[in-house]
Structure formats: C-alpha cells, structure tokens
Amino acid sequence: MSSPPSARADVPRPAWTPWRTVFAFGLVSLAADMVYEGMRAMAGPFLGSLGASALTVGIVTGAGEAVALVLRLVTGPWADRSRRHWRLTVIGYGMTAVCVPLLAVTPFLGSAGLAVAATLIVLERTGKAVRSPAKSALLAGMATSTGRGKGFAVHKALDQIGAFSGPLLLAGIAALTGLLWPGFAVLAIPGALAMLLLAQLRRRAPIATRAGAEADQGDDRPVRSAWGEIRAAAVGADLPRAFHLFSLAAALTTAGLMTFGVMSYRFVEAGLVTAAAVPLVYALAMAVEAVAALAAGGLFDRWGGRVLLVVPVLVAVVPLCVFTDRLGVVLAGVVVWGAAAGVQDSTVKAYVADLVPAGRRATAYGVFAAVQGIGALVGGVLAGALVDGHVTLLAVAIGALQLVAAVLLWRTTRRG
C-alpha cells in the first residue's frame, strides 16, 4: 500500500553526486549566460534605437561593467560574513532573469524608454556583482571532490556555450523580425529555466554545500564591524601575500588580453572581415575558449597553478597575429586569444580557492575581480590608444606586461 502524498512529501530527496552538482551549476550558468551575454551583445544598438547617443551608450555600458566588478568588494565580504551564499546567488540570478526580458517593453514607454532601459542594464550588472563571489565560493566547495580544476573547467565550458549561443539567438531573431526588442522577450525562457534549475540544485546539493558549512572552516580572521569588513576587503587585508601576487599577475595578463571589440574593429577597418561576419569570428573564439577550459582544468588538478605559466606566452603572441594583413594569421591569433582566455578563466578561481582560507573565498573573489577589472581597464585604454598607427608599440607593451606577469606567476606557483 502506498504512502499518503503528505508523507511522501516529507521524505527528503537524496543529494546529488558532486559531479552532478557541478554539472547542474554549469547548466544554470549556461542558461543565465544566454540571457545576459545576449543583452550585452545588443545593448549598444538597442540603446541607440531608443535615441541614445554614442556617449550615452558608453556611459551606460561602462557604468554597468564598473558596477559588476567594483561592487564585488562589498558583496564578497557580505557573503562570507552572513554565510548567505545561496541567498545572494539566487537574488543575483533573479535580477538577471527579470531585468533583461523587461527591456522588451522599453520601446513602448515613449520618452521614458531610454531611462528605463539604462536602469535595467545597470541593475542586471548589479545582479552579476551580487551573485558572483557567493557563486564562486559555492562552486569551490562543490568541486572539492571532483578536483577544483576539472570542476571549474566544466562549469566554464558550459558557461561559454551560453555565452556564444545567446548573442547568436538574438542576432537570428533580429534578422527574422527586423526588430531588436523581441529577442529580449524570448530571453525570458532561458532566464526562467536558470531559476528553476537553481531551485532544484539548492534542494539537491550535498548537505555541506547546501548549508555552506565549508565556509565556516579555516576562518581565523579578527572580528570586525560590517563597515570594517568592507574597508578591509577593499585592500585585501588578512588575505595571503601569494594571493595578492597572483591577483596582480592575473591583472597584467588580462590587460594584455585585448577586448574582442578592439580586435574586431581592426579586422573591419583593414577590410579583412565584414561587419556581418564578426559574430562568426567571435563564436570561433568562444568555442576555442570552451575547449581550452576543459583541457586546462584537468591539467590544473595534476600540475596546480603552474599550468597558468602558459598564459603570458599565449597573450604575448596574440598581437603579433591579429594585427597582420593576412586573414589566416589573424584567425590563428583569434584562436590563440580564445585559448589564453579559456586557460585563464577556467583556472584562476580554482587557484584562488587554494590560496585563501575557505571562510574568505567570497571576499577573495571580490578583491580578485576588482583588481582584474582594473587590469582590463588599463588594457582597454592602452589598446584603444595604440591600435591605430602604433601596432608595433602596442605589441611591445603587451610583451613587457606579460614578462612581468610571468615572473609574478612563477614566484606565486613556486611558493604554492
């Protein structure tokens, strides 16, 4: 005789295996990446269609990226101090799932449409800042049994599938309809799927991860007020010296990894690639990045942080290829660019988890993102200033930055 429905509902479902948990978290990121990478790919043209000038587009998108990075200096310590890693993760993903589809209504709001769209874009990036440190700390705990390198690599590979499928989806909808806003409405589907997957993951994750128990281990920092915690996080107080060396090295490699926007601008200006074909080149880079992430994750579990020593070498090669006048060499440079990004992005979070106490991981991820963001800003300014007429000087500057990065990485990994 079967049990009553109420009795069956009280029986707890068995926890998922570590690998199934990591894979499920990767699927959450895949669906969410379709939403926010699709938005980022179309944000400029969409704001322009609402009447924004180039300056306004730059301010809105720049402010959004700044919020996504700098605010992590607050949300990281907040997650560690409150132990509410899951709650912050859910809130952050929820902001993305809601804000991006709402962009579809802004063309019908008249003169208020541009202001509402700008607000939604910045709020979505705020959601990224809210969830990222907490999510990375949770994933570090989930991947303990699988090997952090492989765990973060699988998550990154799934993340990248969403990163290139979202923009391609919006491009296809725009081509079919001749309008930009229907694509944002369609993104409500992967957004809802991400939230459903996250809710299921929250219930079925292993108990230690579900409760955030690992965050309570190895945390011997002095007790501070909330404001003291924020100020300490801003300078990375109580974090190991090796972590700071590694953060600086990663910032230098990030500075050398020019944004795809700079490279694609050069492709089109040189007549090597048409503007319509740029998304295909970007998709190639994202596919290479996914494969490189998977390969680097396994190597990280065998060799540790030493696998990152290849990144400065790859980064230094990129400008020597992408700024030539031969399409084959340019595409080879794009492949190297994707490989460098894949190796770095799939391993840095795993290595940060090895360098800092478990109870400080969310804080460390916040500091690391801020330092890396500064590197990206410096690299963007450097590339933007030198890409026209000073390509040789740009290649030399990037090579010099990578030499310093290699020395710092060698010192950090040798100590580790």
BELWOZI-V203765 format. One record per backbone hydrogen bond with DSSP energy under -1.0 kcal/mol. CO is the residue of the C=O (numbers start at 0). NH is the residue of the N-H. Records with the same first field share a line. If there is no record, write none. Layout:
BEGIN
CO = NH + NH
END
This chain:
BEGIN
3 = 7
4 = 8
7 = 10
16 = 20
17 = 21
18 = 22
19 = 23
20 = 24
21 = 25
22 = 26
23 = 27
24 = 28
25 = 29
26 = 30
27 = 31
28 = 32
29 = 33
30 = 34
31 = 35
32 = 36
34 = 38
35 = 39
36 = 40
37 = 41
38 = 42
41 = 45
42 = 46
43 = 47
44 = 48
46 = 51
47 = 50
52 = 56
53 = 57
54 = 58
55 = 59
56 = 60
57 = 61
58 = 62
59 = 63
60 = 64
61 = 65
62 = 66
63 = 67
64 = 68
65 = 69
66 = 70
68 = 71
69 = 72
70 = 73 + 74
71 = 75
73 = 77
74 = 78
75 = 79
76 = 80
77 = 81
78 = 82
83 = 87
84 = 88
85 = 89
86 = 90
87 = 91
88 = 92
89 = 93
90 = 94
91 = 95
92 = 96
93 = 97
94 = 98
95 = 99
97 = 101
99 = 102
100 = 103
101 = 104
104 = 107
105 = 108
108 = 111
109 = 112
111 = 115
112 = 116
113 = 117
114 = 118
115 = 119
116 = 120
117 = 121
118 = 122
119 = 123
120 = 124
121 = 125
122 = 126
123 = 127
124 = 128
125 = 129
126 = 130
127 = 131
130 = 134
131 = 135
132 = 136
133 = 137
134 = 138
135 = 139
136 = 140
137 = 141
138 = 142
140 = 143
142 = 146
146 = 150
147 = 151
148 = 152
149 = 153
150 = 154
151 = 155
152 = 156
153 = 157
154 = 158
155 = 159
156 = 160
157 = 161
158 = 162
159 = 163
160 = 164
161 = 165
163 = 167
164 = 168
165 = 169
166 = 170
167 = 171
168 = 172
169 = 173
170 = 174
171 = 175
172 = 176
173 = 177
180 = 184
181 = 185
182 = 186
184 = 187
185 = 188
186 = 190
187 = 191
188 = 192
189 = 193
190 = 194
191 = 195
192 = 196
193 = 197
194 = 198
195 = 199
196 = 200
197 = 201
198 = 202
199 = 203
200 = 204
203 = 15
205 = 209
206 = 210
207 = 212
212 = 215
213 = 216
216 = 358
224 = 228
225 = 229
226 = 230
227 = 231
228 = 232
229 = 233
231 = 236
235 = 238
239 = 243
240 = 244
241 = 245
242 = 246
243 = 247
244 = 248
245 = 249
246 = 250
247 = 251
248 = 252
249 = 253
250 = 254
251 = 255
252 = 256
255 = 257
258 = 262
259 = 263
260 = 264
261 = 265
262 = 266
263 = 267
264 = 268
265 = 269
266 = 271
267 = 270
276 = 280
277 = 281
278 = 282
279 = 283
280 = 284
281 = 285
282 = 286
283 = 287
284 = 288
285 = 289
286 = 290
287 = 291
288 = 292
289 = 293
290 = 294
291 = 295
292 = 296
293 = 297
294 = 298
295 = 299
296 = 300
298 = 302
299 = 303
303 = 306
304 = 307
305 = 308
306 = 309
307 = 310
309 = 313
310 = 314
311 = 315
312 = 316
313 = 317
317 = 320 + 321
320 = 323
325 = 329
326 = 330
327 = 331
328 = 332
329 = 333
330 = 334
331 = 335
332 = 336
333 = 337
334 = 338
335 = 339
336 = 340
337 = 341
338 = 342
339 = 343
340 = 344
341 = 345
343 = 347
346 = 350
347 = 351
348 = 352
349 = 353
350 = 354
351 = 355
356 = 359
357 = 360
359 = 363
360 = 364
361 = 365
362 = 366
363 = 367
364 = 368
365 = 369
366 = 370
367 = 371
368 = 372
369 = 373
370 = 374
371 = 375
372 = 376
373 = 377
374 = 378
375 = 379
376 = 380
377 = 381
378 = 382
379 = 383
380 = 384
381 = 385
382 = 386
385 = 389
389 = 393
390 = 394
391 = 395
392 = 396
393 = 397
394 = 398
395 = 399
396 = 400
397 = 401
398 = 402
399 = 403
400 = 404
401 = 405
402 = 406
403 = 407
404 = 408
405 = 409
406 = 410
407 = 411
408 = 412
409 = 413
410 = 414
411 = 415
END
